[in-house]
Amino acid sequence: MIMPKMKTFTGLATAMFLFEMLFPTVSIGVQASEIFNEEMSKVESICVSEEKRSNQVLKILQEMYA
């Protein structure tokens, strides 16, 4: 006997599979844009931290040569 939750899960999995079969480019595009957004946010946070670090170095150099 299959549990009711398992039936729901298999039904959902079947529906997702059929959607993938009918519209593969849509889901691939969505996944690609999600991955792209994640990577861009990582790059943005790295740039912000590097900017903070360079500002700190600049302050130290200005204090040394002031």
Secondary structure, 3 states (H helix, E strand, C coil): CCCHHHHHHHHHHHHHHHHHHHCHHHHHHHHHHHHHHHHHHHHHHHHHHHHHHHHHHHHHHHHHHC
